[in-house]
Amino acid sequence: MDTSNEIEYAYTPNGEISMRFRGSVLWSYHFATDHEKPFVHPLCTPSGIMLTCFEPWDYHWHRGLWFSWHYINDADYWEERDGVPPGRGEGHLRFVGPESVSVNGKRVKLVSRYEYVPPEGGVVMEGLRTLRFHAPRNGIYTIDWSLAYHARTNLVISRDPQEASGYSGLSVRMARTMGNFKILNSEGYEDDATQHAPARWVDITGTSDGGWDLVGGLSLMEHPENLRTPNLWKTSGLDHYGFVNPSPVLEEPIRLDIGDGFTLRYRVLVHDGIMSGDQIEEEYMSYAALTH
């Protein structure tokens, strides 16, 4: 079904871009922000169910759907503390404009560049992000991520050494207005069994406040050409703490020599209602066949 005539866009150069669908905001991508780390929030299903949480009291650095490394050369880029600018840990991400934007009735493509700045200054790594937002179709839509990295010095990208941690990379924090979460991965594991399990995709679906039977969710998918795929995943289906993260450094760090680089690619499939494993797998296979 062609929905392009039901879509509007709002774009602020050096700031953000949003899509409105049938009069309501479907998503907003803050690619250059005073919070430094780019993020997508709000992120809603086609019917309007809010899926994402923004700066919850327990972890203020959780902002909707976002990508952040944890440690680069032992500097923390993930966590934030009181008394520092929003979005800034020990190290911070610096937007390097201008962005490149292309928009048509059915999709948005936005390319932006960033520099990873350690506490002592300078630049240890460059990042190029390309996000492609596709228009809704039959109760779903997709966001494709491509993240290319280039080392400006010898570096190690690593996780928090605490056993219960390991977060790093593309992450989503689900809205606190949702609960009764169900998690399913590509290998058929469910709920708690998906934690630290290798998978090609993980889906999290929940029930929302605001009416009867408001159910929606999203699937995070790794492209099969990604580094170390299938990676291990961090997942949580607790009420008020729905979280999914494929962590490329959960098992071991990424080590780069100066001049080295790599690219990670992901698809986020946003959906109303419950999707079966077979339906998600079909969508994944379509994504896995794409080359760039």
HELIX and SHEET records of a PDB file:
HELIX    1   1 SER A    4  GLU A    6  5                                   3    
HELIX    2   2 ASP A  191  THR A  194  5                                   4    
HELIX    3   3 GLY A  277  ALA A  288  1                                  12    
SHEET    1   A 8 ILE A   7  THR A  12  0                                        
SHEET    2   A 8 GLU A  16  PHE A  21 -1                                        
SHEET    3   A 8 SER A  24  HIS A  30 -1                                        
SHEET    4   A 8 PHE A  39  LEU A  43 -1                                        
SHEET    5   A 8 LEU A  65  SER A  68 -1                                        
SHEET    6   A 8 GLY A 169  ARG A 173 -1                                        
SHEET    7   A 8 TYR A 241  SER A 247 -1                                        
SHEET    8   A 8 LEU A 232  LEU A 238 -1                                        
SHEET    1   B 4 ALA A  75  ASP A  76  0                                        
SHEET    2   B 4 TYR A  71  ILE A  72 -1                                        
SHEET    3   B 4 LEU A 155  SER A 158 -1                                        
SHEET    4   B 4 ILE A 254  LEU A 256 -1                                        
SHEET    1   C 8 HIS A  92  VAL A 103  0                                        
SHEET    2   C 8 ARG A 107  VAL A 117 -1                                        
SHEET    3   C 8 MET A 125  HIS A 134 -1                                        
SHEET    4   C 8 ILE A 140  ALA A 151 -1                                        
SHEET    5   C 8 GLY A 261  ASP A 272 -1                                        
SHEET    6   C 8 VAL A 215  GLU A 222 -1                                        
SHEET    7   C 8 TRP A 201  SER A 208 -1                                        
SHEET    8   C 8 MET A 178  ASN A 185 -1                                        
END                                                                             
